């Protein structure tokens, strides 16, 4: 459950980051420019399925695997696995749906997937922390 909440929060944050420059842009006459809601909608259309279908299940699997080895369940190991999984997910998506032209395309997709996964990981940690505080029973 918390993985999907983190996915929605991540898409919300990325959408706000991508759409916010349109709030300060001065329109040029005769040129159509996307407004805030259109940019936010486009980001949500593309990013939400990726984070919900790929990110949340991958995060759940990483958490389950690393919970079996408590000595390796550290921040840096989690960061490494999230980056590796995000990069591999990007490569798989490109192999299934894209037409990469060179090795640099694969490297770029791997880096973009890794950055997206690392961003999700940090939003997940923040969401988990807030979730635990909300669910913590109040002592009298």
C-alpha positions as CSV (number, residue, x, y, z in Angstrom):
1,X,0.0,0.0,0.0
2,X,2.7,2.5,1.0
3,X,4.6,1.7,-2.3
4,X,1.6,2.9,-4.3
5,X,1.1,6.0,-2.2
6,X,4.8,6.8,-2.7
7,X,4.3,6.3,-6.5
8,X,1.4,8.8,-6.5
9,X,3.3,11.3,-4.4
10,X,6.3,10.9,-6.7
11,X,4.2,11.7,-9.8
12,X,2.6,14.6,-8.0
13,X,6.1,16.1,-7.2
14,X,7.5,15.5,-10.7
15,X,4.4,17.0,-12.2
16,X,4.6,20.1,-10.1
17,X,8.3,20.5,-10.9
18,X,7.8,20.1,-14.7
19,X,4.6,22.2,-14.8
20,X,5.7,25.1,-12.6
21,X,7.8,27.0,-15.2
22,X,4.7,27.6,-17.2
23,X,3.3,29.7,-14.3
24,X,6.1,32.2,-14.9
25,X,6.4,32.1,-18.7
26,X,5.4,35.1,-20.8
27,X,3.5,33.9,-23.8
28,X,4.7,34.9,-27.2
29,X,2.1,36.3,-29.6
30,X,0.9,33.7,-32.2
31,X,2.7,30.8,-30.4
32,X,0.7,28.2,-28.5
33,X,2.2,27.3,-25.1
34,X,1.1,24.6,-22.7
35,X,-0.3,26.0,-19.5
36,X,0.2,24.5,-16.0
37,X,-2.6,22.0,-16.1
38,X,-1.8,20.7,-19.5
39,X,1.9,20.1,-18.6
40,X,0.9,18.5,-15.3
41,X,-1.6,16.2,-17.1
42,X,1.0,15.1,-19.7
43,X,3.5,14.2,-16.9
44,X,0.8,12.3,-15.0
45,X,-0.3,10.4,-18.1
46,X,3.3,9.2,-18.8
47,X,4.8,8.9,-15.3
48,X,1.9,7.4,-13.3
49,X,1.7,4.1,-15.2
50,X,5.5,3.7,-15.1
51,X,5.6,4.3,-11.3
52,X,2.5,2.2,-10.5
53,X,3.2,-0.7,-12.9
54,X,7.0,-0.8,-12.6
55,X,8.2,1.2,-9.7
56,X,5.8,0.1,-6.8
57,X,6.1,-3.6,-7.5
58,X,9.9,-3.4,-7.9
59,X,10.1,-1.4,-4.7
60,X,8.1,-4.1,-2.9
61,X,10.3,-6.9,-4.2
62,X,13.5,-5.0,-3.2
63,X,12.1,-4.5,0.3
64,X,11.1,-8.1,0.6
65,X,14.5,-9.4,-0.6
66,X,16.6,-7.1,1.5
67,X,14.5,-7.8,4.6
68,X,15.8,-11.4,4.5
69,X,19.3,-10.1,5.0
70,X,19.2,-7.4,7.8
71,X,23.0,-6.8,7.6
72,X,22.6,-5.7,4.0
73,X,19.5,-3.6,4.6
74,X,21.3,-0.3,4.7
75,X,20.7,3.0,2.9
76,X,23.6,2.5,0.4
77,X,22.6,-1.0,-0.5
78,X,19.0,0.1,-1.0
79,X,20.1,3.0,-3.1
80,X,22.3,0.7,-5.2
81,X,19.4,-1.8,-5.8
82,X,16.9,0.9,-6.6
83,X,19.3,2.5,-9.1
84,X,20.1,-0.8,-10.7
85,X,16.4,-1.8,-10.9
86,X,15.4,1.5,-12.3
87,X,18.1,1.4,-15.0
88,X,17.2,-2.2,-15.9
89,X,13.5,-1.3,-16.1
90,X,14.3,1.6,-18.5
91,X,16.4,-0.7,-20.7
92,X,13.6,-3.3,-20.8
93,X,11.0,-0.7,-21.7
94,X,13.2,0.5,-24.6
95,X,13.9,-3.0,-25.8
96,X,10.1,-3.7,-25.8
97,X,8.8,-0.5,-27.2
98,X,11.7,1.6,-28.6
99,X,14.3,1.8,-31.3
100,X,17.6,2.7,-29.7
101,X,20.3,3.6,-32.2
102,X,23.5,3.3,-30.3
103,X,25.1,2.4,-27.0
104,X,24.8,5.9,-25.8
105,X,21.0,5.6,-26.1
106,X,21.1,2.6,-23.8
107,X,23.4,4.4,-21.4
108,X,21.1,7.5,-21.4
109,X,18.0,5.3,-20.7
110,X,19.8,3.5,-17.9
111,X,20.8,6.8,-16.3
112,X,17.3,8.2,-16.6
113,X,15.7,5.1,-15.2
114,X,18.2,5.1,-12.3
115,X,17.6,8.7,-11.5
116,X,13.8,8.1,-11.6
117,X,14.2,5.1,-9.2
118,X,16.5,7.0,-6.8
119,X,13.9,9.9,-6.7
120,X,11.2,7.4,-6.0
121,X,13.3,5.8,-3.3
122,X,13.7,9.1,-1.4
123,X,10.0,9.9,-1.8
124,X,9.3,6.4,-0.5
125,X,11.5,6.9,2.6
126,X,9.8,10.3,3.3
127,X,6.3,8.7,2.8
128,X,7.2,5.8,5.0
129,X,8.4,8.1,7.8
130,X,5.2,10.2,7.6
131,X,3.1,7.0,7.5
132,X,4.8,5.6,10.6
133,X,4.1,8.9,12.5
134,X,0.5,8.8,11.5
135,X,0.0,5.2,12.4
136,X,1.9,5.5,15.7
137,X,-0.5,5.1,18.7
138,X,-0.7,8.2,20.8
139,X,0.4,7.7,24.4
140,X,-1.7,9.5,27.0
